[in-house]
Amino acid sequence: MPFTKMFRRTAAAVLAALILLTTLPVLAAEYGQGTVNADKVLLREKANTTCDYYDRLNKGAKVTIVGESGDFYRVTYGRTTGYMMKKFINVSSSVKTTLKKDAEPVSKSQYAKTPSIRALGDPPGNLKYGDSGVQVEKLQRALQLKSVYKGVVDGKFGNGTRDALKAYQKKNKLDVTGKADVPTITKLFGRVLETSTQDDPKMKGITSISQIATPNTTKRGNSGQHVLALQQALKIKGYYKAPIDSSYGAKTVEAVKAFQKRVGLKQDGVAGNDVIKKLFGKNAANFTYETEQLNWFGNEGTIPKGAIFTVKDIDTGITFSARRWSGANHLDAEPINSDNAGKLKKASGGSFSWMRRAVLVKYNGHVYAASMNTMPHGDDTIAGNSYEGHFCIHFRNSKTHETNRKDAAHQKAVARAARNTW
């Protein structure tokens, strides 16, 4: 046989053998057909019961068995290949053993052995199917500690994590969403770090600032409905991320400063009238003034002689108007008329007294911490005001007339007044 002809036949034979070899693995990949014999059988990622799963198959589903590993068959269902427990599959033909048993997965997460939910630290944010990372690890460990998650802490939010969340939500009468939403994280960890306009419980039904009543001006340390309205508006604007709690703390200060920077205002963290007007489009419904300390000596003319001002008694909340008559070591004042003299007497408990009372004095857009007695004495300049004499108002470091010394009781009342707002 000519060499060329023999070479061609040999080459053809080799090529045919190669083609056969390349097709053999495909032919050998299927070791038998199987039928699922129960409902909701898990098609798992690995040959163990702690891993996540791809799907749930019901009784009668057909699978192709491509191998085995311990108590599991490796099967193909549609385009997915995974593992199913042998006891849930009826095999229609013999199955060959080709796979080694997979080792049980061991978590590498720093949270895998955390002993309590509190020890996990800050709670995670909102999480959903498909998320991954350390926040999911915290969630999985917390669910493990609540005995609803049987899988490994791997930081992958799959079916197992979603099922565990649903079980926890159902057990705690929450909306069964399968998502780590605000109510679920709050129940599981006791708190959340951030909320949105959609999921914050204090934002239900509120989608625009026009739905919020214009609040008073507020500042750090305040609380109540006016701070609530401020936080709601800042939440809508995207500046306040924390849960709305009606308390003007560090997070609210931070949000106000960010807003002030954005609109070109002084960044002091105080929700003054300028902030309220920029947020709500109108002036504050009322003002809450910052209480100031008036160091008396050197500033005696801040409230000049003849000036009319308003006094608010801290203990009773009663306000009345008075006029400065004179005073050097402190301010001497008189009620402007009999009606205001009656209010002064009422604030004093029904009778005038030398007892020191903590008060706030409002004049010319400022509020000052002060102390007063209510006993009429000395000269008076306003006729017909039902008050024969004047009363004393002390400010920081002011002194009495008689002793020319600071009165400890007055200064204590001034300090107490400084902790209050108008």
C-alpha positions as CSV (number, residue, x, y, z in Angstrom):
1,M,0.0,0.0,0.0
2,P,1.4,3.4,-0.9
3,F,2.7,5.4,2.1
4,T,0.4,8.3,1.4
5,K,-2.7,6.2,1.3
6,M,-1.7,4.4,4.5
7,F,-1.0,7.7,6.3
8,R,-4.5,9.0,5.3
9,R,-6.2,5.9,6.7
10,T,-4.2,6.1,9.9
11,A,-5.0,9.8,10.4
12,A,-8.7,9.2,9.8
13,A,-8.7,6.4,12.4
14,V,-7.0,8.6,14.9
15,L,-9.5,11.4,14.3
16,A,-12.4,9.1,14.7
17,A,-11.0,7.9,18.0
18,L,-10.5,11.4,19.2
19,I,-14.1,12.3,18.3
20,L,-15.3,9.2,20.2
21,L,-13.2,10.0,23.2
22,T,-14.6,13.6,23.4
23,T,-18.2,12.3,23.3
24,L,-17.7,9.5,25.9
25,P,-17.9,11.8,28.9
26,V,-21.2,13.2,27.7
27,L,-22.6,9.7,27.2
28,A,-21.2,8.5,30.6
29,A,-22.4,11.5,32.5
30,E,-25.9,10.1,32.9
31,Y,-26.0,7.1,35.3
32,G,-29.8,6.6,35.5
33,Q,-33.2,8.3,35.7
34,G,-35.0,9.0,38.9
35,T,-38.4,10.1,40.1
36,V,-38.9,12.3,43.2
37,N,-41.1,10.4,45.7
38,A,-42.1,13.3,48.1
39,D,-43.1,16.9,48.0
40,K,-40.8,19.9,48.6
41,V,-37.6,18.0,48.3
42,L,-34.6,20.3,48.2
43,L,-32.2,20.4,45.2
44,R,-29.1,21.5,47.2
45,E,-25.9,23.1,46.2
46,K,-23.8,20.5,48.0
47,A,-24.1,17.0,49.4
48,N,-25.1,18.1,52.9
49,T,-28.1,19.4,54.8
50,T,-26.6,22.7,55.9
51,C,-25.9,24.3,52.5
52,D,-28.3,26.4,50.6
53,Y,-30.5,25.0,47.8
54,Y,-31.5,25.8,44.3
55,D,-35.1,24.6,44.1
56,R,-37.9,22.6,45.7
57,L,-39.2,19.7,43.7
58,N,-42.5,18.0,44.2
59,K,-43.5,14.3,43.9
60,G,-43.3,13.0,40.4
61,A,-40.6,15.3,39.2
62,K,-38.0,13.6,36.9
63,V,-34.3,14.0,37.4
64,T,-31.2,12.6,35.7
65,I,-28.8,11.0,38.1
66,V,-25.2,11.8,37.3
67,G,-23.4,10.5,40.3
68,E,-23.6,10.1,44.1
69,S,-22.0,11.3,47.3
70,G,-22.8,9.5,50.5
71,D,-26.5,9.8,51.2
72,F,-27.0,12.1,48.2
73,Y,-27.4,11.6,44.5
74,R,-25.9,14.3,42.2
75,V,-28.8,15.1,39.8
76,T,-29.6,17.3,36.9
77,Y,-33.0,19.0,36.8
78,G,-33.6,21.2,33.8
79,R,-30.4,23.3,33.5
80,T,-29.5,22.9,37.2
81,T,-27.2,20.3,38.7
82,G,-27.2,19.8,42.4
83,Y,-27.7,17.2,45.1
84,M,-30.8,15.4,46.5
85,M,-31.1,12.9,49.3
86,K,-31.2,9.3,48.0
87,K,-34.3,8.4,50.1
88,F,-36.4,10.9,48.2
89,I,-35.6,9.5,44.7
90,N,-36.9,6.3,43.1
91,V,-34.2,5.1,40.7
92,S,-35.3,3.4,37.4
93,S,-31.8,1.9,36.6
94,S,-28.6,1.0,38.3
95,V,-26.5,3.9,39.5
96,K,-22.7,3.9,39.5
97,T,-20.6,5.4,42.3
98,T,-18.2,8.0,41.0
99,L,-18.2,10.9,43.4
100,K,-16.4,11.4,46.7
101,K,-18.3,12.4,49.8
102,D,-18.3,16.2,50.2
103,A,-17.1,17.4,53.6
104,E,-19.5,19.4,55.7
105,P,-19.0,23.1,55.2
106,V,-17.2,25.1,57.9
107,S,-18.0,28.8,58.2
108,K,-15.1,31.2,57.9
109,S,-17.2,34.1,59.2
110,Q,-16.0,36.1,62.2
111,Y,-19.5,35.9,63.5
112,A,-19.9,32.1,63.2
113,K,-19.4,31.5,66.9
114,T,-20.7,34.8,68.3
115,P,-22.5,33.9,71.5
116,S,-25.4,36.4,71.5
117,I,-27.2,38.8,69.2
118,R,-26.0,41.7,71.3
119,A,-22.4,40.6,70.7
120,L,-22.9,41.0,67.0
121,G,-22.7,44.7,67.4
122,D,-24.6,47.2,65.1
123,P,-27.6,45.6,63.3
124,P,-27.4,45.2,59.5
125,G,-29.4,47.3,57.1
126,N,-32.2,46.2,54.9
127,L,-31.3,42.9,53.2
128,K,-32.9,40.7,50.5
129,Y,-32.4,37.6,48.4
130,G,-29.2,37.8,46.4
131,D,-27.4,40.1,48.8
132,S,-24.0,39.0,50.3
133,G,-21.3,40.1,52.7
134,V,-20.7,40.6,56.4
135,Q,-24.1,42.2,56.9
136,V,-25.7,38.9,55.7
137,E,-23.4,37.0,58.0
138,K,-24.7,38.9,61.0
139,L,-28.2,38.2,59.9
140,Q,-27.6,34.5,59.5
141,R,-25.9,34.2,62.9
142,A,-28.8,36.0,64.6
143,L,-31.3,33.7,62.9
144,Q,-29.1,30.7,64.0
145,L,-29.3,32.0,67.6
146,K,-33.1,32.1,67.2
147,S,-33.0,28.5,66.0
148,V,-34.6,29.2,62.7
149,Y,-31.6,29.1,60.4
150,K,-29.9,25.6,60.1
151,G,-27.4,26.5,57.4
152,V,-23.8,27.7,57.5
153,V,-22.9,31.4,58.1
154,D,-21.5,32.1,54.7
155,G,-22.7,35.6,53.9
156,K,-24.9,34.5,51.0
157,F,-28.6,35.5,51.1
158,G,-30.1,32.5,49.4
159,N,-33.2,30.3,49.8
160,G,-32.1,29.0,53.2
161,T,-31.7,32.5,54.6
162,R,-35.0,33.6,53.1
163,D,-36.9,30.5,54.5
164,A,-35.4,31.2,57.9
165,L,-36.5,34.8,57.8
166,K,-40.0,33.7,56.8
167,A,-40.1,31.3,59.7
168,Y,-39.0,34.0,62.1
169,Q,-41.5,36.5,60.8
170,K,-44.3,34.1,61.0
171,K,-43.4,33.1,64.6
172,N,-43.3,36.8,65.6
173,K,-46.4,37.8,63.8
174,L,-44.6,40.1,61.3
175,D,-45.4,40.5,57.6
176,V,-43.9,37.3,56.0
177,T,-41.8,38.9,53.3
178,G,-38.6,36.8,53.5
179,K,-36.7,40.2,53.5
180,A,-34.7,41.6,56.4
181,D,-36.9,44.7,56.6
182,V,-37.1,47.4,59.3
183,P,-39.7,45.6,61.5
184,T,-37.8,42.3,61.3
185,I,-34.4,43.8,62.0
186,T,-35.9,45.8,64.9
187,K,-37.5,42.7,66.4
188,L,-34.4,40.6,65.9
189,F,-31.7,43.1,67.0
190,G,-33.7,45.5,69.1
191,R,-33.0,48.5,66.8
192,V,-32.1,49.6,63.3
193,L,-29.4,52.1,62.2
194,E,-31.2,53.6,59.2
195,T,-34.7,53.9,57.8
196,S,-36.1,55.3,54.6
197,T,-39.3,57.3,53.9
198,Q,-40.9,54.1,52.8
199,D,-40.1,51.9,55.8
200,D,-39.9,54.2,58.8
201,P,-42.9,53.6,61.1
202,K,-43.2,57.4,61.8
203,M,-43.5,58.2,58.0
204,K,-46.6,56.2,57.3
205,G,-48.8,58.1,54.8
206,I,-46.3,61.0,54.6
207,T,-44.7,61.4,51.2
208,S,-44.2,65.2,50.9
209,I,-43.3,68.0,53.3
210,S,-46.6,69.7,52.5
211,Q,-48.3,67.0,54.6
212,I,-46.3,68.0,57.7
213,A,-47.4,70.9,60.0
214,T,-44.7,73.6,60.2
215,P,-42.9,73.1,63.5
216,N,-41.4,75.5,66.0
217,T,-37.7,76.2,65.9
218,T,-35.7,73.5,67.9
219,K,-32.2,72.7,68.8
220,R,-30.1,69.9,70.4
221,G,-31.6,68.5,73.6
222,N,-35.2,69.3,72.5
223,S,-37.8,66.6,72.0
224,G,-41.4,66.1,71.0
225,Q,-43.7,66.8,68.1
226,H,-41.7,69.7,66.7
227,V,-38.5,67.6,66.5
228,L,-40.6,64.8,64.9
229,A,-41.8,67.2,62.2
230,L,-38.2,68.4,61.6
231,Q,-36.9,64.8,61.3
232,Q,-39.7,63.9,58.9
233,A,-38.9,66.8,56.6
234,L,-35.2,66.0,56.7
235,K,-36.0,62.3,56.0
236,I,-37.9,63.3,52.9
237,K,-35.1,65.5,51.8
238,G,-32.6,62.6,52.3
239,Y,-30.6,64.2,55.1
240,Y,-31.8,62.3,58.1
241,K,-31.0,58.6,57.8
242,A,-31.6,57.4,61.3
243,P,-35.0,56.1,62.6
244,I,-37.3,59.0,63.6
245,D,-37.4,59.2,67.4
246,S,-38.6,62.8,68.1
247,S,-35.4,63.5,70.0
248,Y,-32.9,66.2,68.8
249,G,-29.6,64.3,69.2
250,A,-26.3,64.0,67.3
251,K,-27.9,62.4,64.2
252,T,-30.4,65.3,63.9
253,V,-27.6,67.9,64.4
254,E,-25.6,66.2,61.7
255,A,-28.6,66.2,59.3
256,V,-29.4,69.9,60.0
257,K,-25.8,70.8,59.4
258,A,-25.8,68.9,56.1
259,F,-28.9,70.7,55.0
260,Q,-27.6,74.1,56.1
261,K,-24.4,73.5,54.0
262,R,-26.5,72.6,51.0
263,V,-28.7,75.7,51.1
264,G,-25.9,78.1,52.1
265,L,-26.8,78.7,55.8
266,K,-24.5,78.9,58.8
267,Q,-23.7,75.3,59.8
268,D,-24.5,75.4,63.5
269,G,-26.9,72.4,63.7
270,V,-29.7,74.5,65.1
271,A,-33.1,74.3,63.4
272,G,-33.8,78.1,63.6
273,N,-36.3,80.0,61.6
274,D,-34.0,80.2,58.6
275,V,-33.8,76.4,58.4
276,I,-37.5,75.9,58.9
277,K,-38.3,78.5,56.1
278,K,-35.9,76.7,53.7
279,L,-37.4,73.3,54.5
280,F,-41.1,74.2,54.8
281,G,-41.3,77.3,52.6
282,K,-42.7,79.4,55.5
283,N,-41.7,80.8,58.9
284,A,-41.7,78.5,62.0
285,A,-45.1,78.2,63.6
286,N,-43.6,79.6,66.8
287,F,-40.1,80.2,68.1
288,T,-38.2,78.4,70.7
289,Y,-35.4,80.7,71.7
290,E,-32.0,79.7,72.8
291,T,-31.5,80.5,76.5
292,E,-28.6,82.8,77.0
293,Q,-26.5,83.7,80.1
294,L,-26.3,87.4,80.5
295,N,-23.2,88.2,82.5
296,W,-24.5,91.3,84.2
297,F,-21.6,93.6,84.8
298,G,-20.4,95.1,81.6
299,N,-23.8,94.3,80.0
300,E,-26.2,96.3,82.3
301,G,-27.6,98.2,79.3
302,T,-28.6,95.0,77.4
303,I,-32.1,95.6,78.8
304,P,-32.1,99.4,79.1
305,K,-34.0,101.5,81.7
306,G,-37.6,102.0,80.6
307,A,-37.6,98.8,78.5
308,I,-40.6,96.6,78.6
309,F,-39.9,92.8,78.6
310,T,-41.6,89.5,79.3
311,V,-40.9,87.2,82.3
312,K,-41.7,83.5,82.3
313,D,-41.8,81.7,85.7
314,I,-40.1,78.3,85.2
315,D,-42.1,76.4,87.8
316,T,-45.6,77.6,86.9
317,G,-45.2,78.6,83.2
318,I,-46.9,81.9,84.0
319,T,-45.8,84.9,81.9
320,F,-46.2,88.6,82.6
321,S,-44.9,91.9,81.3
322,A,-42.6,94.2,83.3
323,R,-40.7,97.4,82.8
324,R,-37.2,98.2,84.0
325,W,-37.1,101.0,86.4
326,S,-33.5,101.2,87.5
327,G,-30.8,99.1,89.1
328,A,-27.0,98.9,89.1
329,N,-26.0,95.7,90.8
330,H,-29.0,94.0,89.3
331,L,-32.2,94.9,87.4
332,D,-35.1,96.6,89.3
333,A,-38.5,96.1,87.6
334,E,-42.2,96.7,88.0
335,P,-45.3,95.0,86.6
336,I,-46.6,97.3,83.8
337,N,-50.2,97.2,85.1
338,S,-52.5,95.6,87.7
339,D,-53.3,92.7,85.4
340,N,-49.6,91.8,85.2
341,A,-49.1,92.4,88.9
342,G,-51.9,89.7,89.4
343,K,-50.0,87.3,87.2
344,L,-46.8,87.9,89.2
345,K,-48.6,87.2,92.4
346,K,-50.2,84.1,91.0
347,A,-46.7,82.8,89.9
348,S,-45.5,83.4,93.5
349,G,-48.2,81.1,94.9
350,G,-50.8,83.7,95.7
351,S,-48.7,85.9,97.9
352,F,-45.6,88.0,97.3
353,S,-42.3,86.5,98.7
354,W,-38.6,87.0,99.0
355,M,-38.1,83.5,97.8
356,R,-35.8,83.2,94.7
357,R,-37.6,81.9,91.6
358,A,-36.0,80.7,88.4
359,V,-37.3,82.7,85.4
360,L,-36.6,83.5,81.8
361,V,-36.5,87.1,80.6
362,K,-37.4,87.7,76.9
363,Y,-36.4,91.0,75.3
364,N,-35.5,92.1,71.8
365,G,-35.5,88.6,70.3
366,H,-33.3,87.1,73.1
367,V,-34.1,85.0,76.2
368,Y,-31.9,85.2,79.3
369,A,-31.6,83.0,82.3
370,A,-32.5,84.9,85.5
371,S,-33.8,84.8,89.1
372,M,-36.4,87.0,90.8
373,N,-38.1,87.6,94.1
374,T,-41.7,88.9,94.0
375,M,-41.8,91.1,97.1
376,P,-42.6,94.8,96.4
377,H,-40.1,97.1,98.1
378,G,-38.5,100.5,97.7
379,D,-39.6,103.0,95.1
380,D,-42.2,102.6,92.4
381,T,-42.9,104.6,89.3
382,I,-46.0,103.1,87.8
383,A,-49.2,104.4,89.3
384,G,-52.3,102.2,89.5
385,N,-50.5,98.9,88.8
386,S,-51.6,97.4,92.2
387,Y,-47.9,96.9,93.1
388,E,-46.4,99.4,95.6
389,G,-42.7,99.2,94.9
390,H,-40.4,97.2,92.6
391,F,-39.0,93.6,92.6
392,C,-35.5,92.4,91.8
393,I,-34.2,90.4,88.9
394,H,-30.7,88.9,89.0
395,F,-28.6,87.6,86.2
396,R,-25.3,85.8,86.1
397,N,-22.8,87.3,88.6
398,S,-25.2,90.2,89.6
399,K,-25.1,91.3,93.2
400,T,-27.5,92.5,95.9
401,H,-27.7,96.2,96.8
402,E,-27.3,95.8,100.5
403,T,-24.3,93.5,100.7
404,N,-22.7,94.2,97.3
405,R,-22.1,90.4,97.0
406,K,-23.4,87.7,94.7
407,D,-26.4,86.0,96.3
408,A,-25.9,82.2,96.2
409,A,-29.7,81.5,96.1
410,H,-30.2,83.8,93.1
411,Q,-27.2,82.4,91.2
412,K,-28.5,78.8,91.8
413,A,-31.9,79.8,90.4
414,V,-30.1,81.5,87.4
415,A,-28.2,78.2,86.7
416,R,-31.5,76.3,86.9
417,A,-33.2,78.7,84.5
418,A,-30.4,78.2,82.0
419,R,-31.4,74.6,81.6
420,N,-34.8,75.6,80.3
421,T,-36.1,77.0,77.1
422,W,-38.9,79.5,76.4
